[in-house]
Amino acid sequence: MTRDNLTVKELFCLYNRGAVTREELKVKVPEILEVIDNRYHAFISRATDFDPGVPPAYPCVAADNICTESLNTTCGSEMLLDYRSPFTASALDKARSSGFFLLGKTNLDEFGIGDCTGRSFFKTTFNPLSQDHLAGSGAAAVVAVGGAVAGFASDARGGLRQSASFCGLTGLKPTYGRVSRRGLIEYASSLDQVGVITAGVDDATFALRCISGPDSKDPASQESPPDQDSTASGFRVAVPEGWDRVSGLSAGVKSVFNKTLSLLAELKVEAAEVPFSYLPLVSITAAIIGATEAFSNLANYDGVRFGKRMSGDHLQDMYVKTRTAFFGRRVKEFLTFGAFVSSGGNYREYFLWAQQNRGAIQRRLMAILKDYDFLLLPTLPFTAPTLAESSGLVNGADVYTALANLAGLPAVTVPAGFDGRLPVGVQLIGRPFAEAALLKAAKLLEEQGGREVVAP
């Protein structure tokens, strides 16, 4: 392989070993990133003052709803077209202090609201495995072609894990509170968590270690207890009953998941179906809670406090015109839904109902995890949709993934095989702050799963 054919990840690896100079890196890497962006529409902004610093240096990207001082933070929205944050998110600060170098900010659904379509005000990101399919996010697309060691992104209802699955990658959502959310422009405060997308479990383990830890400026963050790895002598896996009866489950995904269960049996890993009646309620419960919190959190974007502004005859008129002009269709629909389910008599009928569901789901999951080390599920019911199939919304994508967000549990997806040319992921959900055991089990699955190398 010639140096011209190397990926960004490979160039940084050579740089850390002293085989590539800083000057070579400063010239070659921006050229590769431009090719990636032109081909897959992955970036919203890229680093212009490119200096990787002293080795070790690990290339990374961040979704554009994670604040940075060096680059604009748009959340993929026209509303924040020119917004520059006065500070960098705590997770990225920690990553930088561990040697990560930010290459750019990547495309995402506007404000993270869009069910992993990878469509923003600016562009739609194409899947490197098949460019007529969705990637789900720019971070996933960049990591898939070796453009970065890690992509830091948010996960509110599973979007990070979904896009990782679409692109045949590892996607990790940590326990709620393990990673600071300071500097994350989240739409759903009780669901959202900063996580990481990587090419494999080892990179995810390293990246998580770099960004974890308490933050006095995020009251939800906490000191993680020592990881209790109970898997040294094997582990037990629970499979929720009804996983194969969800709407939209494809034959290919079902086949790959069943093969994963057979593989675990060959490896002498106990996997048993357990009663779980809540899967039909997961998507709507997460949508109601997410929309209600988004309706509150995005109220600041009104033309006065943050964002662009339209002129109006009076203050209320300015609010309406600004939000109508600069929010995309999907965001406006979601906020309207949030206003409806949280207002007047609807509050008890919808929002409180969803919160009661959430409590019941969390209690049931914790009861299962007393007897089993992990829950095992497909990551999504289907593989990456085509651009033609999805005109702006991917229905049912969070039926498996939102479980972990509702309960605040850690979850990881790893590739388990292919349906045609598209990857299929399986997901493990673990006990709170038990990421070490979770990643160890994920490593076992990764070693058995299929993977396709994609060149930029």
Backbone hydrogen bonds in HBPLUS format (Angstrom, degrees):
<---DONOR---> <-ACCEPTOR-->    atom                        ^
c    i                          cat <-CA-CA->   ^        H-A-AA   ^      H-
h    n   atom  resd res      DA  || num        DHA   H-A  angle D-A-AA Bond
n    s   type  num  typ     dist DA aas  dist angle  dist       angle   num
A0005-ASN N   A0002-THR O   3.03 MM   3  5.47 149.4  2.12 109.4 118.1     1
A0006-LEU N   A0003-ARG O   3.24 MM   3  5.29 167.1  2.26 106.7 110.5     2
A0011-LEU N   A0007-THR O   2.92 MM   4  6.21 155.8  1.98 150.8 157.7     3
A0012-PHE N   A0008-VAL O   2.95 MM   4  6.20 160.8  1.98 156.6 160.8     4
A0009-LYS N   A0146-GLY O   2.89 MM 137  5.38 161.8  1.92 166.0 164.0     5
A0013-CYS N   A0009-LYS O   3.07 MM   4  6.27 146.8  2.18 138.8 148.2     6
A0014-LEU N   A0010-GLU O   3.02 MM   4  6.34 155.2  2.09 148.1 153.7     7
A0015-TYR N   A0011-LEU O   2.87 MM   4  6.11 150.6  1.96 144.3 153.6     8
A0016-ASN N   A0012-PHE O   2.88 MM   4  6.11 154.1  1.95 147.3 153.0     9
A0017-ARG N   A0013-CYS O   3.22 MM   4  6.49 131.4  2.47 133.9 146.2    10
A0017-ARG N   A0014-LEU O   3.10 MM   3  5.04 131.5  2.35  92.9 106.3    11
A0019-ALA N   A0014-LEU O   2.79 MM   5  4.99 149.3  1.89 155.4 148.5    12
A0018-GLY N   A0015-TYR O   3.02 MM   3  4.98 156.6  2.08 101.5 108.9    13
A0025-LEU N   A0021-THR O   3.05 MM   4  6.32 160.1  2.09 148.6 154.2    14
A0026-LYS N   A0022-ARG O   2.89 MM   4  6.10 155.6  1.95 150.2 156.9    15
A0027-VAL N   A0023-GLU O   3.19 MM   4  6.39 135.7  2.40 139.5 149.6    16
A0027-VAL N   A0024-GLU O   3.24 MM   3  5.30 134.1  2.47  95.8 107.7    17
A0028-LYS N   A0024-GLU O   2.87 MM   4  5.98 174.3  1.87 159.5 161.5    18
A0029-VAL N   A0025-LEU O   3.07 MM   4  5.65 161.4  2.11 141.6 147.3    19
A0031-GLU N   A0028-LYS O   3.14 MM   3  5.35 122.0  2.49 102.1 116.6    20
A0032-ILE N   A0028-LYS O   3.15 MM   4  6.51 154.4  2.21 153.1 160.3    21
A0032-ILE N   A0029-VAL O   3.05 MM   3  5.16 114.9  2.49 100.6 115.9    22
A0033-LEU N   A0029-VAL O   2.95 MM   4  6.22 164.5  1.97 161.8 166.3    23
A0034-GLU N   A0030-PRO O   3.03 MM   4  6.17 148.6  2.13 140.9 148.4    24
A0035-VAL N   A0031-GLU O   3.19 MM   4  6.50 152.5  2.27 142.9 149.7    25
A0036-ILE N   A0032-ILE O   2.94 MM   4  6.28 159.9  1.98 154.3 159.8    26
A0037-ASP N   A0033-LEU O   2.92 MM   4  6.11 162.5  1.95 148.1 152.7    27
A0038-ASN N   A0034-GLU O   2.91 MM   4  6.06 163.6  1.94 149.2 153.9    28
A0039-ARG N   A0035-VAL O   2.98 MM   4  6.05 149.7  2.07 146.1 154.2    29
A0040-TYR N   A0036-ILE O   2.84 MM   4  5.85 164.4  1.87 155.0 159.1    30
A0041-HIS N   A0037-ASP O   2.75 MM   4  4.59 141.7  1.90 128.7 134.6    31
A0126-PHE N   A0040-TYR O   2.90 MM  86  4.80 156.2  1.96 133.0 140.8    32
A0107-ASN N   A0042-ALA O   2.80 MM  65  5.54 166.7  1.82 149.3 150.2    33
A0044-ILE N   A0105-LYS O   2.82 MM  61  5.72 175.1  1.83 150.0 151.0    34
A0045-SER N   A0105-LYS O   3.28 MM  60  5.24 166.4  2.30 138.4 139.8    35
A0105-LYS N   A0045-SER O   2.82 MM  60  5.24 149.1  1.91 138.8 149.1    36
A0047-ALA N   A0103-LEU O   2.81 MM  56  5.33 171.8  1.82 141.9 139.7    37
A0058-TYR N   A0099-GLY O   2.84 MM  41  5.90 154.1  1.91 134.5 138.6    38
A0101-PHE N   A0058-TYR O   2.75 MM  43  5.70 160.2  1.78 140.9 143.2    39
A0149-VAL N   A0059-PRO O   2.74 MM  90  5.57 158.3  1.79 144.0 148.4    40
A0060-CYS N   A0101-PHE O   2.91 MM  41  5.82 150.6  2.00 155.6 149.6    41
A0103-LEU N   A0060-CYS O   2.80 MM  43  5.93 170.6  1.81 174.8 174.1    42
A0061-VAL N   A0150-ALA O   3.07 MM  89  6.60 148.7  2.17 149.7 159.3    43
A0152-PHE N   A0061-VAL O   2.92 MM  91  6.31 163.3  1.95 155.0 151.8    44
A0062-ALA N   A0104-GLY O   3.20 MM  42  6.64 157.1  2.25 154.4 161.4    45
A0106-THR N   A0062-ALA O   2.85 MM  44  5.98 155.2  1.91 136.2 143.9    46
A0063-ALA N   A0152-PHE O   2.84 MM  89  6.30 157.8  1.89 165.8 172.9    47
A0066-ILE N   A0063-ALA O   3.09 MM   3  5.94 147.2  2.20 132.1 132.7    48
A0064-ASP N   A0106-THR O   3.16 MM  42  5.50 145.8  2.28 154.2 147.2    49
A0075-CYS N   A0064-ASP O   2.79 MM  11  5.03 146.2  1.90 147.8 142.4    50
A0185-ILE N   A0065-ASN O   2.84 MM 120  5.31 175.7  1.84 170.9 171.1    51
A0067-CYS N   A0183-GLY O   2.78 MM 116  5.07 178.6  1.78 156.6 157.0    52
A0089-ALA N   A0067-CYS O   2.94 MM  22  5.19 166.4  1.96 137.9 133.9    53
A0073-THR N   A0083-TYR O   2.92 MM  10  5.77 156.3  1.98 149.1 156.8    54
A0077-SER N   A0074-THR O   3.05 MM   3  5.65 160.1  2.09 116.9 121.9    55
A0111-PHE N   A0075-CYS O   2.76 MM  36  4.84 169.4  1.77 151.9 155.8    56
A0121-PHE N   A0076-GLY O   2.87 MM  45  5.69 172.1  1.88 146.3 148.9    57
A0081-LEU N   A0078-GLU O   3.23 MM   3  4.80 152.2  2.31 113.9 108.5    58
A0308-LYS N   A0079-MET O   3.00 MM 229  5.43 139.5  2.17 138.5 151.0    59
A0083-TYR N   A0080-LEU O   3.21 MM   3  5.12 174.1  2.21 110.3 112.1    60
A0092-LEU N   A0089-ALA O   3.11 MM   3  5.41 119.0  2.50 103.5 117.6    61
A0093-ASP N   A0089-ALA O   2.94 MM   4  6.27 152.3  2.02 153.0 162.1    62
A0090-SER N   A0182-ARG O   3.10 MM  92  5.76 147.2  2.21 138.5 147.7    63
A0094-LYS N   A0090-SER O   2.92 MM   4  6.19 159.8  1.96 154.4 158.9    64
A0095-ALA N   A0091-ALA O   2.97 MM   4  6.19 154.9  2.03 140.8 148.3    65
A0096-ARG N   A0092-LEU O   2.83 MM   4  5.99 158.9  1.88 146.8 152.3    66
A0097-SER N   A0093-ASP O   3.03 MM   4  6.28 154.5  2.09 146.2 152.7    67
A0098-SER N   A0095-ALA O   3.01 MM   3  5.14 143.0  2.15 100.1 111.5    68
A0100-PHE N   A0095-ALA O   3.00 MM   5  5.35 159.6  2.05 144.9 138.2    69
A0099-GLY N   A0096-ARG O   3.07 MM   3  5.21 165.4  2.09 109.2 112.6    70
A0138-GLY N   A0107-ASN O   2.86 MM  31  4.51 170.6  1.87 134.5 133.8    71
A0112-GLY N   A0109-ASP O   2.66 MM   3  4.75 157.6  1.71 136.4 132.0    72
A0113-ILE N   A0110-GLU O   2.94 MM   3  5.69 164.4  1.96 125.1 127.6    73
A0125-THR N   A0118-GLY O   3.10 MM   7  5.49 156.7  2.15 142.0 148.4    74
A0120-SER N   A0123-LYS O   2.93 MM   3  5.49 170.3  1.94 161.8 164.9    75
A0127-ASN N   A0133-HIS O   2.97 MM   6  5.48 153.4  2.04 151.0 147.6    76
A0130-SER N   A0127-ASN O   2.97 MM   3  5.32 142.7  2.11 110.5 121.2    77
A0133-HIS N   A0130-SER O   2.90 MM   3  5.64 148.6  2.00 130.7 132.6    78
A0387-LEU N   A0132-ASP O   2.92 MM 255  5.79 154.6  1.99 138.9 139.8    79
A0134-LEU N   A0385-PRO O   2.86 MM 251  5.87 160.1  1.90 176.1 176.8    80
A0141-ALA N   A0137-SER O   3.31 MM   4  6.57 159.8  2.36 141.4 146.6    81
A0142-VAL N   A0138-GLY O   2.95 MM   4  6.17 163.2  1.98 156.7 160.3    82
A0143-VAL N   A0139-ALA O   3.11 MM   4  6.29 170.8  2.12 152.1 154.5    83
A0144-ALA N   A0140-ALA O   2.93 MM   4  5.99 153.3  2.00 147.3 155.3    84
A0145-VAL N   A0142-VAL O   3.30 MM   3  5.58 138.4  2.48 102.3 112.2    85
A0147-GLY N   A0142-VAL O   2.84 MM   5  4.92 151.3  1.92 161.3 151.9    86
A0146-GLY N   A0143-VAL O   3.10 MM   3  5.15 163.9  2.13 110.8 112.3    87
A0151-GLY N   A0197-ILE O   2.84 MM  46  4.94 150.7  1.93 144.8 152.8    88
A0197-ILE N   A0151-GLY O   2.82 MM  46  4.94 150.3  1.90 139.1 149.2    89
A0153-ALA N   A0195-GLY O   3.18 MM  42  5.58 159.4  2.22 129.7 136.0    90
A0195-GLY N   A0153-ALA O   2.78 MM  42  5.58 171.3  1.79 169.1 172.1    91
A0155-ASP N   A0193-GLN O   2.92 MM  38  5.37 136.5  2.11 140.6 154.1    92
A0193-GLN N   A0155-ASP O   3.21 MM  38  5.37 129.8  2.48 113.0 126.2    93
A0162-GLN N   A0158-GLY O   2.84 MM   4  5.99 155.5  1.90 159.0 167.4    94
A0163-SER N   A0159-GLY O   2.99 MM   4  6.12 168.3  2.01 150.4 152.3    95
A0164-ALA N   A0160-LEU O   3.06 MM   4  6.25 155.3  2.12 145.4 152.8    96
A0165-SER N   A0161-ARG O   2.95 MM   4  6.12 155.2  2.01 143.7 150.0    97
A0166-PHE N   A0162-GLN O   2.93 MM   4  6.23 156.7  1.98 150.4 156.9    98
A0167-CYS N   A0163-SER O   3.21 MM   4  6.40 141.9  2.36 140.6 149.1    99
A0167-CYS N   A0164-ALA O   3.19 MM   3  5.30 128.8  2.46  96.2 108.9   100
A0169-LEU N   A0164-ALA O   2.81 MM   5  4.74 167.2  1.82 143.3 144.0   101
A0168-GLY N   A0165-SER O   3.24 MM   3  5.11 171.3  2.24 106.0 108.5   102
A0170-THR N   A0198-THR O   2.97 MM  28  5.32 159.6  2.01 158.2 160.9   103
A0198-THR N   A0170-THR O   2.93 MM  28  5.32 162.5  1.96 152.1 158.0   104
A0171-GLY N   A0413-THR O   3.11 MM 242  5.20 151.5  2.19 134.2 142.2   105
A0413-THR N   A0171-GLY O   2.91 MM 242  5.20 153.4  1.99 143.1 151.9   106
A0172-LEU N   A0196-VAL O   2.90 MM  24  5.43 171.1  1.91 163.4 165.8   107
A0196-VAL N   A0172-LEU O   3.10 MM  24  5.43 153.0  2.18 144.9 152.6   108
A0173-LYS N   A0411-ALA O   2.84 MM 238  5.28 172.0  1.84 165.9 168.5   109
A0411-ALA N   A0173-LYS O   2.91 MM 238  5.28 157.6  1.97 150.2 157.2   110
A0178-ARG N   A0175-THR O   2.97 MM   3  5.51 168.7  1.98 139.0 140.2   111
A0176-TYR N   A0408-GLY O   3.18 MM 232  4.84 166.0  2.20 119.8 124.0   112
A0222-GLN N   A0177-GLY O   2.95 MM  45  5.53 150.5  2.04 149.3 142.1   113
A0213-GLY N   A0178-ARG O   3.03 MM  35  6.04 156.1  2.09 176.1 176.2   114
A0184-LEU N   A0181-ARG O   2.92 MM   3  5.28 160.9  1.96 135.3 134.5   115
A0191-LEU N   A0188-ALA O   3.09 MM   3  5.48 152.6  2.17 112.8 121.3   116
A0192-ASP N   A0188-ALA O   2.89 MM   4  5.72 164.7  1.91 173.7 176.3   117
A0204-ALA N   A0200-GLY O   3.23 MM   4  6.50 154.0  2.30 144.7 152.3   118
A0205-THR N   A0201-VAL O   2.87 MM   4  6.11 155.7  1.93 154.4 160.5   119
A0206-PHE N   A0202-ASP O   3.09 MM   4  6.36 159.2  2.13 148.4 153.2   120
A0207-ALA N   A0203-ASP O   2.91 MM   4  6.10 167.4  1.93 151.5 155.2   121
A0208-LEU N   A0204-ALA O   2.91 MM   4  6.01 161.9  1.95 149.4 154.3   122
A0209-ARG N   A0205-THR O   3.19 MM   4  6.33 159.9  2.23 143.1 148.3   123
A0210-CYS N   A0206-PHE O   3.14 MM   4  6.42 145.2  2.27 144.8 154.3   124
A0210-CYS N   A0207-ALA O   3.11 MM   3  5.10 121.6  2.47  93.3 108.1   125
A0211-ILE N   A0207-ALA O   3.19 MM   4  6.50 141.6  2.35 148.0 157.1   126
A0211-ILE N   A0208-LEU O   3.22 MM   3  5.39 129.4  2.49  99.9 112.0   127
A0212-SER N   A0208-LEU O   3.07 MM   4  5.94 130.2  2.32 153.6 163.5   128
A0218-ASP N   A0215-ASP O   2.97 MM   3  5.41 167.9  1.99 119.3 122.0   129
A0221-SER N   A0218-ASP O   3.01 MM   3  5.57 155.2  2.07 117.9 125.1   130
A0234-GLY N   A0231-THR O   2.99 MM   3  4.89 154.9  2.05 120.2 115.5   131
A0373-ASP N   A0236-ARG O   2.91 MM 137  5.38 138.2  2.08 130.6 142.4   132
A0374-PHE N   A0236-ARG O   3.37 MM 138  6.81 152.5  2.45 153.5 160.2   133
A0237-VAL N   A0270-GLU O   2.79 MM  33  6.08 164.3  1.81 158.1 163.6   134
A0272-ALA N   A0237-VAL O   2.99 MM  35  6.51 154.5  2.06 161.8 164.9   135
A0238-ALA N   A0374-PHE O   2.84 MM 136  6.19 167.1  1.85 156.2 160.3   136
A0376-LEU N   A0238-ALA O   2.88 MM 138  6.12 153.1  1.95 158.0 161.5   137
A0239-VAL N   A0272-ALA O   2.87 MM  33  5.89 161.3  1.91 141.6 143.2   138
A0274-VAL N   A0239-VAL O   2.97 MM  35  6.00 149.2  2.06 134.8 140.2   139
A0243-TRP N   A0240-PRO O   3.33 MM   3  6.04 140.7  2.49 140.5 139.8   140
A0241-GLU N   A0274-VAL O   2.83 MM  33  5.63 159.6  1.87 165.3 159.2   141
A0245-ARG N   A0242-GLY O   3.05 MM   3  5.18 164.8  2.07 113.5 114.8   142
A0250-SER N   A0381-PRO O   2.86 MM 131  6.13 163.7  1.89 169.5 163.8   143
A0254-LYS N   A0250-SER O   3.08 MM   4  6.28 166.4  2.09 151.7 155.8   144
A0255-SER N   A0251-ALA O   2.95 MM   4  6.08 154.0  2.02 144.1 151.0   145
A0256-VAL N   A0252-GLY O   3.04 MM   4  6.29 162.9  2.07 150.8 154.6   146
A0257-PHE N   A0253-VAL O   2.95 MM   4  6.15 162.4  1.98 153.7 158.5   147
A0258-ASN N   A0254-LYS O   2.98 MM   4  6.14 159.8  2.02 147.5 153.2   148
A0259-LYS N   A0255-SER O   2.96 MM   4  6.19 149.5  2.05 145.6 154.3   149
A0260-THR N   A0256-VAL O   2.94 MM   4  6.24 142.0  2.08 141.1 151.8   150
A0260-THR N   A0257-PHE O   3.06 MM   3  4.93 119.0  2.45  90.7 106.2   151
A0261-LEU N   A0257-PHE O   3.01 MM   4  6.40 151.8  2.09 148.8 155.8   152
A0262-SER N   A0258-ASN O   3.00 MM   4  6.31 153.8  2.07 144.0 151.2   153
A0263-LEU N   A0259-LYS O   2.87 MM   4  6.08 151.1  1.95 143.3 151.5   154
A0264-LEU N   A0260-THR O   2.97 MM   4  6.25 156.6  2.02 148.9 154.5   155
A0265-ALA N   A0261-LEU O   3.06 MM   4  6.34 151.5  2.14 143.2 150.9   156
A0266-GLU N   A0262-SER O   3.01 MM   4  6.37 150.8  2.10 145.5 153.2   157
A0267-LEU N   A0263-LEU O   2.98 MM   4  6.31 141.8  2.13 144.3 155.4   158
A0269-VAL N   A0264-LEU O   2.84 MM   5  5.09 167.1  1.85 156.7 152.3   159
A0268-LYS N   A0265-ALA O   3.07 MM   3  5.01 158.9  2.12 104.3 108.5   160
A0281-LEU N   A0278-TYR O   2.81 MM   3  5.33 150.7  1.90 120.5 130.2   161
A0282-VAL N   A0279-LEU O   3.23 MM   3  5.29 156.0  2.29 106.9 113.7   162
A0285-THR N   A0281-LEU O   2.98 MM   4  5.92 156.8  2.04 151.8 159.2   163
A0286-ALA N   A0282-VAL O   2.97 MM   4  6.13 169.9  1.98 158.2 160.5   164
A0287-ALA N   A0283-SER O   2.90 MM   4  6.02 152.7  1.97 146.1 154.7   165
A0288-ILE N   A0284-ILE O   2.96 MM   4  6.08 161.9  1.99 148.0 151.7   166
A0289-ILE N   A0285-THR O   3.13 MM   4  6.34 171.6  2.14 152.6 154.9   167
A0290-GLY N   A0286-ALA O   2.82 MM   4  5.78 159.7  1.86 144.3 151.3   168
A0291-ALA N   A0287-ALA O   2.81 MM   4  5.81 160.3  1.85 146.0 151.7   169
A0292-THR N   A0288-ILE O   3.01 MM   4  6.07 159.0  2.06 145.3 151.1   170
A0293-GLU N   A0289-ILE O   3.04 MM   4  6.21 164.3  2.06 150.7 154.8   171
A0294-ALA N   A0290-GLY O   2.86 MM   4  5.99 150.4  1.95 143.6 152.8   172
A0295-PHE N   A0291-ALA O   2.90 MM   4  6.03 153.2  1.97 145.4 151.9   173
A0296-SER N   A0292-THR O   3.35 MM   4  6.66 143.2  2.50 137.6 145.9   174
A0297-ASN N   A0293-GLU O   2.78 MM   4  6.00 173.5  1.79 156.7 158.9   175
A0298-LEU N   A0294-ALA O   2.88 MM   4  5.63 165.3  1.90 148.8 151.9   176
A0299-ALA N   A0296-SER O   3.25 MM   3  5.42 163.2  2.28 107.8 112.0   177
A0301-TYR N   A0298-LEU O   3.20 MM   3  5.67 156.9  2.26 109.8 116.1   178
A0302-ASP N   A0300-ASN O   3.01 MM   2  5.65 123.8  2.33 108.9  92.9   179
A0318-MET N   A0314-HIS O   2.93 MM   4  6.19 150.4  2.02 153.8 163.0   180
A0319-TYR N   A0315-LEU O   2.95 MM   4  6.30 156.6  2.00 151.7 157.9   181
A0320-VAL N   A0316-GLN O   3.05 MM   4  6.30 168.0  2.07 152.1 153.9   182
A0321-LYS N   A0317-ASP O   2.97 MM   4  6.10 169.1  1.98 150.3 153.7   183
A0322-THR N   A0318-MET O   2.89 MM   4  5.88 158.1  1.94 147.9 154.2   184
A0323-ARG N   A0319-TYR O   3.03 MM   4  6.21 173.7  2.04 157.4 158.7   185
A0324-THR N   A0320-VAL O   2.92 MM   4  5.94 151.4  2.00 145.8 154.5   186
A0325-ALA N   A0321-LYS O   2.96 MM   4  5.95 151.9  2.04 140.0 147.0   187
A0326-PHE N   A0322-THR O   3.01 MM   4  6.07 160.7  2.05 153.0 157.5   188
A0327-PHE N   A0323-ARG O   3.23 MM   4  5.54 144.1  2.37 130.2 134.2   189
A0332-LYS N   A0328-GLY O   3.05 MM   4  6.30 163.9  2.07 156.5 161.3   190
A0333-GLU N   A0329-ARG O   2.96 MM   4  6.19 157.1  2.01 153.0 159.3   191
A0334-PHE N   A0330-ARG O   2.99 MM   4  6.18 158.3  2.04 147.5 153.5   192
A0335-LEU N   A0331-VAL O   2.88 MM   4  6.10 161.2  1.92 154.8 159.5   193
A0336-THR N   A0332-LYS O   2.96 MM   4  6.03 152.4  2.04 141.8 149.6   194
A0337-PHE N   A0333-GLU O   2.96 MM   4  6.18 153.7  2.03 144.3 151.5   195
A0338-GLY N   A0334-PHE O   2.89 MM   4  6.17 153.5  1.96 143.7 151.4   196
A0339-ALA N   A0335-LEU O   2.85 MM   4  6.10 151.1  1.94 145.6 153.1   197
A0340-PHE N   A0336-THR O   2.99 MM   4  6.21 153.3  2.06 144.0 151.3   198
A0341-VAL N   A0337-PHE O   2.99 MM   4  6.26 169.4  2.00 160.1 160.6   199
A0343-SER N   A0340-PHE O   3.48 MM   3  5.56 170.5  2.49 106.5 109.1   200
A0346-ASN N   A0343-SER O   2.92 MM   3  5.54 128.6  2.19 149.6 150.7   201
A0347-TYR N   A0344-GLY O   3.28 MM   3  5.89 157.2  2.33 113.0 118.4   202
A0350-TYR N   A0346-ASN O   2.79 MM   4  5.69 157.4  1.84 155.5 158.5   203
A0352-LEU N   A0347-TYR O   2.95 MM   5  6.35 163.5  1.98 162.2 166.8   204
A0354-ALA N   A0350-TYR O   2.85 MM   4  6.09 153.6  1.92 150.1 157.3   205
A0355-GLN N   A0351-PHE O   2.92 MM   4  6.24 154.1  1.99 150.3 157.7   206
A0356-GLN N   A0352-LEU O   2.91 MM   4  6.14 150.6  2.00 147.0 154.6   207
A0357-ASN N   A0353-TRP O   2.97 MM   4  6.28 154.4  2.04 146.0 153.2   208
A0358-ARG N   A0354-ALA O   2.86 MM   4  6.12 154.5  1.92 145.9 153.5   209
A0359-GLY N   A0355-GLN O   3.01 MM   4  6.28 159.0  2.06 145.9 150.2   210
A0360-ALA N   A0356-GLN O   3.02 MM   4  6.28 158.9  2.07 147.7 153.4   211
A0361-ILE N   A0357-ASN O   2.80 MM   4  6.03 160.4  1.84 156.8 162.3   212
A0362-GLN N   A0358-ARG O   2.92 MM   4  6.12 165.7  1.94 153.5 157.2   213
A0363-ARG N   A0359-GLY O   2.99 MM   4  6.17 161.7  2.02 147.5 152.6   214
A0364-ARG N   A0360-ALA O   2.99 MM   4  6.15 160.2  2.03 147.9 153.3   215
A0365-LEU N   A0361-ILE O   2.92 MM   4  6.13 163.0  1.95 153.8 158.5   216
A0366-MET N   A0362-GLN O   2.98 MM   4  6.15 163.4  2.01 151.3 155.6   217
A0367-ALA N   A0363-ARG O   2.97 MM   4  6.14 147.7  2.07 142.3 151.4   218
A0368-ILE N   A0364-ARG O   2.97 MM   4  6.27 155.9  2.03 149.2 155.2   219
A0369-LEU N   A0365-LEU O   2.94 MM   4  6.19 156.8  2.00 148.5 155.2   220
A0370-LYS N   A0367-ALA O   3.27 MM   3  5.32 155.1  2.33  98.8 106.1   221
A0371-ASP N   A0368-ILE O   3.04 MM   3  5.62 141.6  2.20 112.0 121.3   222
A0372-TYR N   A0368-ILE O   2.95 MM   4  6.10 142.5  2.09 146.2 157.8   223
A0375-LEU N   A0429-ILE O   2.93 MM  54  5.07 154.5  1.99 142.1 150.5   224
A0429-ILE N   A0375-LEU O   2.96 MM  54  5.07 154.0  2.02 141.0 147.8   225
A0377-LEU N   A0427-GLN O   2.98 MM  50  5.23 157.8  2.03 148.4 154.7   226
A0427-GLN N   A0377-LEU O   2.67 MM  50  5.23 176.6  1.67 172.2 170.9   227
A0379-THR N   A0425-GLY O   3.11 MM  46  5.39 161.7  2.15 129.8 125.1   228
A0390-SER N   A0386-THR O   3.34 MM   4  6.56 149.0  2.44 149.6 155.2   229
A0402-ALA N   A0398-ASP O   3.03 MM   4  5.27 166.0  2.05 134.0 138.2   230
A0404-ALA N   A0401-THR O   3.27 MM   3  6.19 137.2  2.46 125.0 129.3   231
A0406-LEU N   A0402-ALA O   2.93 MM   4  6.13 164.7  1.96 160.1 163.1   232
A0407-ALA N   A0403-LEU O   3.18 MM   4  6.37 146.6  2.30 145.0 153.5   233
A0408-GLY N   A0404-ALA O   2.82 MM   4  5.68 114.3  2.25 135.1 150.9   234
A0409-LEU N   A0404-ALA O   2.91 MM   5  4.84 138.5  2.08 140.3 145.8   235
A0408-GLY N   A0405-ASN O   3.32 MM   3  4.97 145.8  2.45  91.3 101.0   236
A0430-GLY N   A0410-PRO O   3.01 MM  20  5.61 162.5  2.04 149.7 155.2   237
A0412-VAL N   A0428-LEU O   2.94 MM  16  5.45 154.0  2.01 151.8 160.3   238
A0428-LEU N   A0412-VAL O   2.89 MM  16  5.45 160.9  1.93 159.6 164.0   239
A0414-VAL N   A0426-VAL O   3.02 MM  12  5.72 155.2  2.08 158.2 164.4   240
A0426-VAL N   A0414-VAL O   2.97 MM  12  5.72 159.4  2.01 161.7 162.5   241
A0416-ALA N   A0424-VAL O   2.79 MM   8  5.85 176.1  1.79 164.7 163.6   242
A0424-VAL N   A0417-GLY O   2.84 MM   7  5.44 153.9  1.91 148.7 144.4   243
A0419-ASP N   A0422-LEU O   2.78 MM   3  5.39 165.1  1.80 167.9 168.9   244
A0422-LEU N   A0419-ASP O   3.33 MM   3  5.39 161.3  2.37 120.6 118.9   245
A0434-ALA N   A0431-ARG O   3.13 MM   3  5.38 153.1  2.20 137.3 131.5   246
A0438-LEU N   A0434-ALA O   3.07 MM   4  6.28 161.7  2.10 150.5 156.3   247
A0439-LEU N   A0435-GLU O   2.81 MM   4  5.89 164.3  1.83 153.8 156.2   248
A0440-LYS N   A0436-ALA O   3.05 MM   4  6.19 144.9  2.18 139.1 148.9   249
A0441-ALA N   A0437-ALA O   3.03 MM   4  6.29 160.4  2.07 151.9 155.8   250
A0442-ALA N   A0438-LEU O   2.92 MM   4  6.15 153.3  1.99 143.4 152.0   251
A0443-LYS N   A0439-LEU O   2.89 MM   4  6.00 144.1  2.02 137.9 146.5   252
A0444-LEU N   A0440-LYS O   3.27 MM   4  6.64 148.3  2.38 140.5 147.6   253
A0445-LEU N   A0441-ALA O   3.15 MM   4  6.56 157.2  2.20 149.0 154.5   254
A0446-GLU N   A0442-ALA O   2.78 MM   4  6.00 156.8  1.83 150.0 157.5   255
A0447-GLU N   A0443-LYS O   2.99 MM   4  6.16 155.7  2.05 147.4 152.5   256
A0448-GLN N   A0445-LEU O   3.05 MM   3  5.27 142.5  2.20 102.3 113.4   257
A0449-GLY N   A0445-LEU O   2.98 MM   4  6.12 128.0  2.26 145.4 160.4   258
A0449-GLY N   A0446-GLU O   3.18 MM   3  5.07 137.5  2.37  95.9 107.5   259
